[in-house]
Amino acid sequence: MNLSNWKLQREPDGLAWAILDTANSSTNTLGAAVMTELGLILDECEKNPPRGLIFKSAKEAGFIAGANIEEFISADTPEKARTLIQRGWDTYNRLAAVRYPTLALVRGHCMGGGTELALACRYRIAVDETGTKFALPEVMLGIVPGWGGMLRLPQLVGPAAAFDMMLTGKNIDAKRAKKMGLADECVPPRVMENAARMLVLSGKPPRQLPFLQKLMNGPLKAMVANGAKKQVAKRARQEHYPAPWAIIDQWQNYGGNTLAVPADRPTSLDALVKHPTTRNLIRVFFLQDRLKGFGKEAKAANGYTVPQRVHVVGAGVMGGDIAAWCVLRGMTVTLQDQSVERIAPAVGRAAKFFEKKLRDKKLARFALDRLVADPKGDGVRQADVIIEAIFENLETKQKLFADIEARAKPDALIATNTSSLKLADIAATFKDPSRLVGIHFFNPVSMMPLVEVVAGDKTAPEVAQRAAAFVRRIDKLPLPVKDAPGFLVNAVLGPYMNEAMKCVDEGVAPEAIDAALVAFGMPMGPIELADTVGLDVAVHAGKQLVGDAAPPKKLVELFEAGKLGKKSGQGFYTWVEGKAQKTKVGAGGTANPALAERMLKPLLDATQRLVREGIVADAELADAGVIFGTGFAPYTGGPMNYLASKG
């Protein structure tokens, strides 16, 4: 067989291995050539059936990253999309029907069409490593898992667990895959090939669902679908995000076969391909990819070393959470504050965070061992990266950095997490101001993917590049911005929240304001956001970012009364157990689009201004920053794209 992307290897005992190594690519993707060759492998195995066929990857990067993105983008008409879907649907149905046993040996990422290939096999083994992840992320691109995922995943793990994956695009790690039944086994790398041999030749019957789960895939389908629709309705309006609704409908009414849906239905493949959301979500995917590219210059430069030790100064919520996140990404972190007593709450929060994320008490304990309380700041001397995250006082920061600069290694990265002070002012007392860079995280650190990398007038370009590389190393998205009040994200949020609070002064109910923006597609309304970040922060930010001579009266009144929002239990809302207590004013279908447009105008104006002034390099990066830094409705493609669509 003359194959460019696969190898078919047969062992003397009759076992065969189909090894994928996509040509001219660091990752395995499922383009036309790869899928054609898979068909040839199935032809060969039909003529001379093996005792068992095991699929594995020859790439270090992982199993399969999904469809070839270039081919996917070019399928921009219903006809082209149908051709692409038909190819995968037919090939995987053929794989699922073979008489000999098949197994997918999954090590590393297994996304989209990769997961669908694994589902078409009789067995699946997940290799127990942190990089092993299963996902059906098509919904995040505005499309559906059309190569059999909607058919086979509910039959394997039950519709509830399947919808949890398909409607969110979330990753499932190896242990979770075994627990939910997506993987038959979860094994360490050293035994993975022997485990695959044993399982594929075992004659073990495929996994069967319990009786109740079978009913949910059959007579109780309508009940399950209605429950799923109620859950989706809480997160995504159908006119903004049609894909999750299409997944539910295609599973319920068409057996998970997207090709069977009549073209005139709003949940059809044709309708999804034509919908502007699909175009915009694909745009967001590429914006995210562009952010991931920053920092590669530093990695390519001679002498670059991967940072292993981080020192964080300031054990408050922000500093403590930055430290915990760096530990979770495999680093050793020393955490400095004025005393052990001030550091202790951050360590306590970190312990709970590690248990939740790692789901293994032993691993959580190992992680906690890498978080070291350091009240004297001794860790500065060994740190590869030093991050200051103390309160916003210029004189205090300057004094702290004078000490840090004197003790830090010559090649250590020195960064501030300031959100409102200018780097030029902080660096004024540095002996070498080119060393200071801004690495600005957002709250909550574990949830917010964006980190602004701030270059001051004197920040050395290579220092900014190394900062971006560090941000990627901890699995965040670096956005390069220039040194200006609020940088990008806070500079657009300030006027937006200010306008919302002025509406409250005019007598508009906070609930009505928030409901209007949530209906537009924001993850949280501006009034609830103000309460969440703290009204003391809102007052300070208003002075810095809005420069309004007459700040919102209600904001000042609440601030002076010590009602600071979520942190104090009372702000614009009353907070009980971390939740804002709201009336139903403006909720659901009564949301006011005109009110949303009024709130958004200052945000859109600010974004345009920051692009014009060069604070962010271009409109694309502005869209990326505002989407990933504020949650601005992704279906719009970002604020600048939204403005362009409005003419």
C-alpha positions as CSV (number, residue, x, y, z in Angstrom):
1,M,0.0,0.0,0.0
2,N,1.3,3.4,-1.0
3,L,0.3,5.6,2.0
4,S,1.6,9.1,2.9
5,N,-0.2,9.6,6.2
6,W,-0.8,6.2,7.7
7,K,1.2,3.0,8.3
8,L,-0.5,-0.4,8.4
9,Q,1.8,-2.8,10.4
10,R,0.9,-6.4,10.9
11,E,2.3,-8.6,13.6
12,P,2.9,-12.4,13.2
13,D,0.0,-13.3,15.4
14,G,-2.4,-11.4,13.1
15,L,-2.8,-8.2,15.1
16,A,-2.6,-5.0,13.0
17,W,-1.7,-1.4,13.9
18,A,-3.0,1.6,11.9
19,I,-0.5,4.4,12.8
20,L,-1.4,7.9,11.9
21,D,1.4,10.4,11.0
22,T,-0.1,13.2,9.0
23,A,2.4,14.4,6.4
24,N,4.0,17.8,6.7
25,S,2.3,18.6,10.1
26,S,3.3,18.6,13.7
27,T,-0.2,17.3,14.6
28,N,-2.5,14.7,13.2
29,T,-5.5,16.2,11.3
30,L,-8.2,14.5,9.3
31,G,-8.0,16.1,5.9
32,A,-9.3,14.5,2.6
33,A,-6.0,12.6,2.0
34,V,-6.0,11.1,5.5
35,M,-9.6,10.0,5.3
36,T,-9.1,8.5,1.8
37,E,-6.1,6.5,3.1
38,L,-8.2,5.4,6.1
39,G,-10.6,4.0,3.5
40,L,-7.8,2.1,1.8
41,I,-6.7,0.6,5.1
42,L,-10.3,-0.6,5.7
43,D,-10.2,-2.0,2.1
44,E,-7.1,-4.0,2.9
45,C,-8.4,-5.2,6.2
46,E,-11.6,-6.3,4.5
47,K,-9.6,-8.5,2.0
48,N,-7.3,-9.9,4.8
49,P,-9.1,-9.3,8.1
50,P,-6.7,-8.9,11.1
51,R,-7.4,-10.5,14.5
52,G,-7.7,-6.9,15.8
53,L,-6.9,-3.4,14.6
54,I,-5.4,-0.8,16.9
55,F,-5.3,2.9,16.0
56,K,-2.5,5.0,17.4
57,S,-0.6,8.2,16.7
58,A,3.0,8.5,15.6
59,K,3.0,12.2,16.8
60,E,4.4,13.3,20.1
61,A,1.8,16.1,20.1
62,G,-1.2,13.8,20.6
63,F,-3.7,11.4,19.0
64,I,-5.8,13.5,16.6
65,A,-6.4,17.3,16.7
66,G,-9.6,17.0,14.6
67,A,-10.5,18.0,11.0
68,N,-8.1,19.8,8.8
69,I,-9.0,23.4,9.6
70,E,-8.2,24.8,6.1
71,E,-10.5,22.3,4.5
72,F,-13.1,23.0,7.1
73,I,-13.0,26.8,6.5
74,S,-13.2,26.3,2.7
75,A,-16.5,24.3,3.2
76,D,-18.3,27.6,3.3
77,T,-21.4,26.6,1.4
78,P,-24.0,24.0,2.3
79,E,-23.0,21.9,-0.7
80,K,-19.3,21.8,0.3
81,A,-20.2,21.2,4.0
82,R,-22.3,18.3,3.1
83,T,-19.5,16.7,1.0
84,L,-17.1,17.1,4.0
85,I,-19.6,15.7,6.5
86,Q,-20.6,12.8,4.1
87,R,-17.0,11.7,3.9
88,G,-16.5,11.4,7.6
89,W,-20.0,10.0,8.3
90,D,-19.6,7.2,5.7
91,T,-16.0,6.3,6.6
92,Y,-16.7,6.1,10.4
93,N,-19.9,4.1,9.8
94,R,-17.9,1.6,7.8
95,L,-15.3,1.4,10.6
96,A,-18.0,0.8,13.2
97,A,-19.4,-2.0,11.2
98,V,-16.2,-4.1,10.7
99,R,-16.4,-7.7,12.1
100,Y,-12.9,-7.7,13.6
101,P,-12.3,-5.9,16.9
102,T,-10.9,-2.4,16.8
103,L,-9.4,-0.2,19.4
104,A,-8.2,3.5,19.7
105,L,-5.1,4.0,21.8
106,V,-5.5,7.6,22.8
107,R,-2.4,9.5,24.2
108,G,-2.6,13.3,24.2
109,H,-5.2,15.4,22.6
110,C,-8.2,13.7,20.9
111,M,-10.4,16.3,19.5
112,G,-13.5,16.5,17.3
113,G,-13.1,13.9,14.5
114,G,-10.4,12.2,16.5
115,T,-12.9,11.5,19.3
116,E,-15.5,10.4,16.7
117,L,-12.9,7.9,15.2
118,A,-12.4,6.6,18.7
119,L,-16.2,6.3,19.2
120,A,-16.4,4.2,16.0
121,C,-14.0,1.6,17.5
122,R,-15.1,-1.2,19.7
123,Y,-12.7,-0.3,22.5
124,R,-10.8,2.8,23.7
125,I,-7.8,3.1,26.0
126,A,-6.9,6.4,27.5
127,V,-3.2,6.9,28.5
128,D,-3.0,8.4,32.0
129,E,-1.2,11.6,31.3
130,T,-2.2,15.2,31.9
131,G,-2.1,15.9,28.1
132,T,-4.7,13.2,27.3
133,K,-8.0,15.0,26.6
134,F,-11.1,13.9,24.8
135,A,-13.5,16.6,23.4
136,L,-16.1,17.3,20.8
137,P,-15.5,21.1,20.5
138,E,-17.5,21.7,17.3
139,V,-20.2,23.7,19.1
140,M,-17.5,26.3,19.9
141,L,-17.2,26.9,16.1
142,G,-20.9,27.0,15.6
143,I,-21.3,23.6,14.1
144,V,-22.1,20.0,15.2
145,P,-20.2,16.7,15.6
146,G,-21.3,15.4,12.2
147,W,-19.1,12.3,11.8
148,G,-21.0,10.1,14.2
149,G,-20.4,11.8,17.6
150,M,-24.1,12.7,18.1
151,L,-25.0,9.1,17.3
152,R,-22.4,7.1,19.2
153,L,-21.5,9.2,22.3
154,P,-25.0,9.1,23.8
155,Q,-25.1,5.3,23.2
156,L,-21.8,4.9,24.9
157,V,-22.0,7.1,28.0
158,G,-25.7,8.1,28.1
159,P,-27.3,11.2,26.8
160,A,-26.8,13.4,29.9
161,A,-23.0,12.9,29.9
162,A,-22.9,13.2,26.1
163,F,-24.8,16.5,26.1
164,D,-22.5,17.8,28.8
165,M,-19.6,17.3,26.4
166,M,-21.3,18.2,23.1
167,L,-23.1,21.3,24.2
168,T,-20.1,22.9,26.0
169,G,-17.1,21.5,24.0
170,K,-15.4,20.7,27.4
171,N,-12.3,18.5,27.6
172,I,-12.5,15.2,29.4
173,D,-9.2,13.8,31.0
174,A,-8.1,10.2,31.0
175,K,-9.4,9.3,34.4
176,R,-12.7,11.0,33.9
177,A,-13.1,9.3,30.5
178,K,-12.7,5.9,32.2
179,K,-15.1,6.8,35.0
180,M,-17.9,7.9,32.6
181,G,-17.4,4.9,30.2
182,L,-15.9,6.9,27.3
183,A,-12.7,4.9,27.8
184,D,-12.6,1.1,28.6
185,E,-9.3,1.5,30.4
186,C,-7.0,4.2,31.8
187,V,-3.4,3.0,31.8
188,P,0.1,4.5,32.4
189,P,2.3,5.0,29.3
190,R,4.7,2.2,30.1
191,V,2.0,-0.5,29.6
192,M,-0.2,1.2,27.0
193,E,0.7,-1.0,24.0
194,N,0.5,-4.3,25.9
195,A,-2.8,-3.1,27.4
196,A,-4.1,-2.4,23.9
197,R,-3.1,-5.8,22.6
198,M,-4.7,-7.6,25.5
199,L,-8.0,-5.7,25.3
200,V,-8.5,-5.8,21.5
201,L,-7.9,-9.6,21.5
202,S,-9.9,-10.2,24.7
203,G,-13.3,-10.9,23.1
204,K,-14.8,-8.7,25.8
205,P,-18.2,-7.5,24.7
206,P,-18.6,-3.7,24.1
207,R,-19.8,-1.6,27.0
208,Q,-23.5,-1.7,27.6
209,L,-25.6,1.1,29.1
210,P,-27.8,0.5,32.1
211,F,-31.5,-0.1,31.3
212,L,-32.6,3.4,32.3
213,Q,-29.9,5.0,30.1
214,K,-31.1,2.9,27.2
215,L,-34.6,4.3,27.8
216,M,-33.2,7.8,27.7
217,N,-31.8,7.0,24.3
218,G,-35.2,5.6,23.2
219,P,-38.7,6.1,24.6
220,L,-37.6,8.9,27.0
221,K,-35.7,10.9,24.3
222,A,-38.2,13.8,24.3
223,M,-38.0,14.2,28.0
224,V,-34.2,14.3,27.9
225,A,-34.2,16.7,25.0
226,N,-36.6,19.1,26.7
227,G,-34.3,19.1,29.8
228,A,-31.3,19.8,27.7
229,K,-33.1,22.7,26.0
230,K,-33.9,24.2,29.3
231,Q,-30.2,24.1,30.4
232,V,-29.0,25.5,27.0
233,A,-31.6,28.4,27.3
234,K,-29.9,29.5,30.5
235,R,-26.6,30.1,28.6
236,A,-27.3,30.6,24.9
237,R,-30.2,32.2,23.0
238,Q,-31.0,30.2,19.8
239,E,-30.7,33.3,17.5
240,H,-27.2,33.9,18.8
241,Y,-25.9,30.3,19.2
242,P,-27.9,27.9,17.0
243,A,-25.4,25.0,17.2
244,P,-26.3,23.6,20.6
245,W,-30.0,23.6,19.7
246,A,-29.2,21.9,16.5
247,I,-27.3,19.1,18.4
248,I,-30.3,18.4,20.6
249,D,-32.7,18.4,17.7
250,Q,-30.5,16.2,15.4
251,W,-30.1,13.7,18.2
252,Q,-33.7,13.6,19.2
253,N,-35.3,13.6,15.7
254,Y,-32.7,12.4,13.2
255,G,-30.6,9.8,15.0
256,G,-27.6,12.1,15.2
257,N,-27.3,12.3,11.4
258,T,-26.9,15.9,10.4
259,L,-27.3,14.9,6.7
260,A,-30.8,13.7,7.3
261,V,-32.1,17.1,8.5
262,P,-34.2,18.9,5.8
263,A,-32.4,22.0,4.6
264,D,-35.2,24.4,5.5
265,R,-35.1,23.5,9.2
266,P,-33.4,26.1,11.4
267,T,-31.3,23.3,13.0
268,S,-30.1,21.9,9.6
269,L,-26.5,21.9,8.4
270,D,-27.4,24.3,5.7
271,A,-28.8,26.8,8.2
272,L,-25.7,26.5,10.4
273,V,-23.3,27.1,7.5
274,K,-25.2,30.2,6.5
275,H,-25.5,31.7,10.0
276,P,-23.3,34.7,10.8
277,T,-22.5,33.2,14.2
278,T,-20.6,30.3,12.6
279,R,-18.4,32.7,10.6
280,N,-17.8,34.8,13.7
281,L,-17.0,31.9,16.0
282,I,-14.5,30.6,13.4
283,R,-13.0,34.1,13.5
284,V,-12.7,33.9,17.3
285,F,-11.0,30.6,17.0
286,F,-8.3,32.2,14.8
287,L,-8.1,35.2,17.1
288,Q,-7.3,32.8,19.9
289,D,-4.7,31.1,17.8
290,R,-3.1,34.4,17.1
291,L,-2.8,35.1,20.8
292,K,-1.3,31.7,21.3
293,G,1.4,32.6,18.8
294,F,2.8,35.5,21.0
295,G,5.9,34.4,22.9
296,K,7.2,32.1,20.2
297,E,9.9,34.7,19.4
298,A,11.3,34.3,22.9
299,K,11.2,30.5,22.7
300,A,13.1,30.6,19.4
301,A,15.8,33.0,20.8
302,N,19.1,31.7,21.9
303,G,19.5,31.3,25.6
304,Y,15.8,31.1,26.4
305,T,15.1,28.7,29.3
306,V,11.6,27.6,30.4
307,P,10.9,29.2,33.8
308,Q,10.6,26.8,36.7
309,R,10.5,29.0,39.8
310,V,8.1,31.9,40.3
311,H,8.1,34.4,43.2
312,V,4.8,36.2,43.8
313,V,4.7,39.2,46.2
314,G,1.2,39.8,47.7
315,A,-0.9,37.0,49.0
316,G,-4.3,38.7,48.6
317,V,-6.9,37.1,46.3
318,M,-5.2,38.1,43.1
319,G,-1.6,37.3,44.2
320,G,-2.6,34.1,45.9
321,D,-4.6,32.9,42.9
322,I,-1.7,33.7,40.5
323,A,0.6,31.7,42.7
324,A,-1.8,28.7,42.8
325,W,-2.3,28.8,39.0
326,C,1.5,28.7,38.4
327,V,1.8,25.7,40.8
328,L,-1.0,23.9,38.9
329,R,1.0,24.4,35.7
330,G,3.9,22.6,37.3
331,M,6.0,25.4,38.7
332,T,7.5,25.9,42.2
333,V,6.2,29.1,43.7
334,T,7.3,31.2,46.7
335,L,4.6,33.5,48.0
336,Q,5.6,36.6,49.9
337,D,3.6,38.8,52.2
338,Q,4.2,40.6,55.5
339,S,3.6,37.5,57.7
340,V,2.8,33.8,57.5
341,E,-0.6,34.7,58.9
342,R,-1.3,36.9,55.8
343,I,-0.2,34.1,53.5
344,A,-2.1,31.3,55.2
345,P,-5.6,32.1,53.7
346,A,-4.0,32.0,50.2
347,V,-2.5,28.6,50.9
348,G,-5.8,27.3,52.2
349,R,-7.6,28.5,49.1
350,A,-4.9,26.8,46.9
351,A,-5.3,23.5,48.7
352,K,-9.1,23.4,47.9
353,F,-8.3,24.6,44.3
354,F,-5.8,21.7,43.8
355,E,-8.2,19.1,45.1
356,K,-10.9,20.3,42.8
357,K,-8.8,20.5,39.7
358,L,-6.6,17.4,40.2
359,R,-9.3,15.2,41.7
360,D,-6.6,13.2,43.5
361,K,-5.6,13.9,47.1
362,K,-2.1,12.6,46.5
363,L,-1.5,14.9,43.5
364,A,-3.1,17.8,45.3
365,R,-0.7,17.3,48.2
366,F,2.3,17.2,45.8
367,A,1.1,20.4,44.3
368,L,0.7,22.1,47.6
369,D,4.3,21.1,48.5
370,R,5.4,23.4,45.6
371,L,3.7,26.4,47.1
372,V,6.0,27.8,49.7
373,A,5.1,30.6,52.2
374,D,8.0,33.1,52.1
375,P,7.4,36.1,54.3
376,K,11.0,37.3,54.0
377,G,11.0,37.1,50.2
378,D,14.0,34.8,50.1
379,G,12.6,33.2,46.9
380,V,13.5,36.3,44.9
381,R,17.1,35.2,44.6
382,Q,16.3,31.9,42.8
383,A,13.1,33.0,40.9
384,D,13.0,32.9,37.1
385,V,9.9,35.1,37.2
386,I,8.9,37.6,39.9
387,I,5.4,39.0,39.9
388,E,4.3,41.9,42.1
389,A,0.6,41.8,43.1
390,I,0.3,44.2,46.0
391,F,-2.2,47.1,46.4
392,E,-2.1,50.0,44.0
393,N,0.2,52.5,45.7
394,L,3.0,53.9,43.6
395,E,5.5,54.7,46.4
396,T,5.1,51.3,48.0
397,K,5.6,49.5,44.7
398,Q,8.7,51.6,43.9
399,K,10.2,50.7,47.3
400,L,9.4,47.0,46.8
401,F,10.9,46.9,43.3
402,A,14.1,48.6,44.5
403,D,14.7,45.6,46.8
404,I,13.6,43.1,44.1
405,E,15.9,44.5,41.5
406,A,18.9,44.4,43.8
407,R,18.4,40.7,44.7
408,A,17.0,39.2,41.6
409,K,19.0,37.1,39.2
410,P,20.3,39.1,36.2
411,D,18.1,37.2,33.8
412,A,15.0,37.0,36.0
413,L,11.8,38.4,34.5
414,I,10.5,41.2,36.8
415,A,6.8,42.0,36.4
416,T,4.0,44.0,37.9
417,N,0.3,43.0,37.9
418,T,-0.8,46.6,38.2
419,S,-4.1,47.5,36.7
420,S,-4.1,51.2,36.9
421,L,-0.6,52.6,37.5
422,K,1.7,53.4,34.6
423,L,4.7,51.2,34.2
424,A,6.8,54.3,33.4
425,D,6.1,55.7,36.9
426,I,6.8,52.4,38.7
427,A,10.1,51.9,36.7
428,A,11.2,55.5,37.4
429,T,13.4,54.3,40.4
430,F,14.8,51.2,38.6
431,K,18.5,51.1,37.8
432,D,17.6,49.3,34.6
433,P,14.0,50.2,33.7
434,S,14.1,48.0,30.6
435,R,13.6,45.0,32.9
436,L,10.1,45.9,34.1
437,V,7.1,44.4,32.2
438,G,3.4,44.3,33.0
439,I,1.8,40.9,33.4
440,H,-1.8,41.8,34.1
441,F,-4.1,38.9,35.2
442,F,-7.9,39.2,35.6
443,N,-10.2,37.9,38.3
444,P,-10.9,35.1,38.8
445,V,-7.4,34.0,37.6
446,S,-8.4,30.3,37.1
447,M,-11.4,31.3,34.9
448,M,-10.1,34.2,32.8
449,P,-8.0,33.1,29.9
450,L,-6.5,36.5,28.9
451,V,-3.4,38.1,30.4
452,E,-2.3,41.5,29.2
453,V,1.5,41.8,28.6
454,V,2.3,45.5,29.0
455,A,5.3,47.1,27.5
456,G,6.3,50.5,29.0
457,D,8.3,53.0,27.0
458,K,11.5,51.6,28.3
459,T,10.6,47.9,28.5
460,A,13.1,45.9,26.4
461,P,11.4,44.1,23.4
462,E,13.0,40.8,24.4
463,V,11.6,41.2,28.0
464,A,8.1,41.6,26.6
465,Q,8.6,38.5,24.4
466,R,9.8,36.5,27.4
467,A,6.7,37.7,29.4
468,A,4.4,36.5,26.6
469,A,6.2,33.2,26.5
470,F,5.7,32.8,30.3
471,V,2.0,33.5,29.9
472,R,1.7,30.8,27.3
473,R,3.8,28.4,29.5
474,I,1.0,28.7,32.2
475,D,-1.6,28.1,29.5
476,K,-3.0,31.6,29.3
477,L,-3.5,33.9,26.3
478,P,-1.0,36.8,26.1
479,L,-2.2,40.1,24.6
480,P,0.5,42.7,24.0
481,V,-0.6,46.2,25.0
482,K,1.1,49.5,25.5
483,D,1.4,51.4,28.8
484,A,-1.7,53.5,29.2
485,P,-4.4,53.8,31.9
486,G,-6.4,50.6,32.1
487,F,-4.4,49.2,29.1
488,L,-7.2,47.6,26.9
489,V,-9.6,45.6,29.0
490,N,-10.2,47.9,31.9
491,A,-10.1,50.9,29.6
492,V,-13.2,49.6,27.8
493,L,-14.9,48.2,30.9
494,G,-14.7,51.5,32.8
495,P,-16.9,53.7,30.5
496,Y,-19.3,50.7,30.1
497,M,-19.8,50.2,33.8
498,N,-19.9,54.0,34.4
499,E,-22.8,54.3,31.9
500,A,-24.7,51.5,33.5
501,M,-24.4,53.1,37.0
502,K,-25.6,56.4,35.6
503,C,-28.7,54.6,34.3
504,V,-29.3,53.5,37.9
505,D,-29.1,57.2,39.0
506,E,-31.8,57.9,36.4
507,G,-34.1,55.3,38.0
508,V,-33.5,52.3,35.8
509,A,-33.6,49.1,37.9
510,P,-30.2,47.3,38.1
511,E,-31.9,44.1,37.2
512,A,-33.2,45.6,34.0
513,I,-29.8,46.8,33.0
514,D,-28.1,43.5,33.7
515,A,-30.9,41.5,31.9
516,A,-30.5,43.7,28.8
517,L,-26.8,43.0,28.5
518,V,-27.1,39.2,29.3
519,A,-29.8,39.0,26.6
520,F,-27.3,40.7,24.2
521,G,-24.8,37.9,25.1
522,M,-22.6,39.2,27.9
523,P,-21.8,36.6,30.6
524,M,-22.8,39.0,33.4
525,G,-24.5,42.4,33.5
526,P,-22.4,45.6,34.2
527,I,-24.1,46.3,37.6
528,E,-23.5,42.7,38.9
529,L,-19.9,43.0,37.5
530,A,-19.4,46.2,39.5
531,D,-20.6,44.5,42.7
532,T,-18.4,41.5,41.9
533,V,-15.1,43.4,41.4
534,G,-16.0,45.7,44.4
535,L,-17.4,49.2,44.5
536,D,-14.2,50.5,46.1
537,V,-12.4,49.3,43.0
538,A,-15.1,50.8,40.8
539,V,-14.7,54.2,42.5
540,H,-10.9,54.1,42.1
541,A,-11.1,52.9,38.5
542,G,-13.7,55.5,37.6
543,K,-11.3,58.3,38.6
544,Q,-8.5,56.7,36.6
545,L,-10.3,55.5,33.5
546,V,-13.4,57.7,33.0
547,G,-12.2,61.0,34.4
548,D,-15.8,61.9,35.1
549,A,-16.2,65.0,37.2
550,A,-19.5,63.8,38.5
551,P,-19.2,60.0,39.3
552,P,-22.5,58.1,39.6
553,K,-24.3,59.2,42.7
554,K,-25.5,55.8,43.8
555,L,-22.0,54.4,43.5
556,V,-20.6,57.1,45.8
557,E,-23.4,56.7,48.2
558,L,-22.9,52.9,48.6
559,F,-19.1,53.3,48.8
560,E,-19.3,55.9,51.6
561,A,-21.7,53.6,53.5
562,G,-19.2,50.8,53.3
563,K,-21.4,48.8,51.0
564,L,-18.8,47.5,48.6
565,G,-20.7,44.8,46.8
566,K,-20.2,41.0,46.9
567,K,-17.3,41.2,49.4
568,S,-19.4,43.1,52.0
569,G,-22.7,41.3,51.2
570,Q,-24.4,44.6,50.1
571,G,-23.9,46.8,47.1
572,F,-26.3,47.5,44.2
573,Y,-27.6,44.1,45.1
574,T,-27.9,42.1,48.4
575,W,-25.6,39.1,48.2
576,V,-26.4,35.8,49.9
577,E,-23.9,32.9,49.7
578,G,-22.1,34.5,46.9
579,K,-25.2,35.1,44.7
580,A,-26.9,38.5,43.9
581,Q,-30.5,38.6,45.0
582,K,-32.4,39.9,42.0
583,T,-36.0,40.6,41.1
584,K,-37.4,39.5,37.7
585,V,-37.5,43.0,36.3
586,G,-36.3,43.0,32.7
587,A,-35.7,39.2,32.6
588,G,-36.3,36.9,29.7
589,G,-38.3,38.2,26.8
590,T,-38.8,41.6,28.5
591,A,-35.1,42.5,28.1
592,N,-34.7,45.9,26.5
593,P,-32.3,45.9,23.4
594,A,-32.2,49.7,23.3
595,L,-30.9,49.7,26.9
596,A,-28.1,47.3,25.9
597,E,-27.2,49.5,22.9
598,R,-26.8,52.5,25.2
599,M,-24.5,50.6,27.6
600,L,-22.4,49.2,24.8
601,K,-21.8,52.5,23.0
602,P,-19.1,53.7,25.5
603,L,-17.4,50.3,25.3
604,L,-17.4,50.3,21.5
605,D,-16.2,53.9,21.4
606,A,-13.4,53.2,23.8
607,T,-12.3,50.1,21.8
608,Q,-12.1,52.2,18.6
609,R,-10.1,54.9,20.3
610,L,-7.6,52.4,21.8
611,V,-7.0,50.9,18.3
612,R,-6.6,54.4,16.8
613,E,-4.1,55.3,19.5
614,G,-2.1,52.1,19.1
615,I,-2.6,50.9,22.6
616,V,-3.4,47.6,21.0
617,A,-1.9,46.8,17.6
618,D,-5.0,46.3,15.5
619,A,-8.7,45.7,15.4
620,E,-8.3,41.9,15.4
621,L,-6.3,42.0,18.6
622,A,-8.7,44.5,20.2
623,D,-11.5,42.0,19.4
624,A,-9.5,39.1,20.9
625,G,-8.7,41.1,24.0
626,V,-12.2,42.3,24.7
627,I,-13.7,38.8,24.1
628,F,-11.3,36.8,26.2
629,G,-10.8,39.6,28.8
630,T,-14.4,40.6,29.4
631,G,-16.5,37.8,27.8
632,F,-17.9,40.2,25.2
633,A,-20.5,38.1,23.2
634,P,-18.4,35.8,21.1
635,Y,-21.2,35.3,18.5
636,T,-20.5,38.9,17.4
637,G,-16.9,38.2,16.6
638,G,-15.8,41.0,18.9
639,P,-16.6,44.7,19.3
640,M,-14.8,46.0,16.2
641,N,-16.3,43.2,14.1
642,Y,-19.7,44.0,15.6
643,L,-19.3,47.6,14.6
644,A,-18.3,46.6,11.1
645,S,-21.3,44.4,10.8
646,K,-23.5,47.3,11.8
647,G,-22.0,49.4,9.0
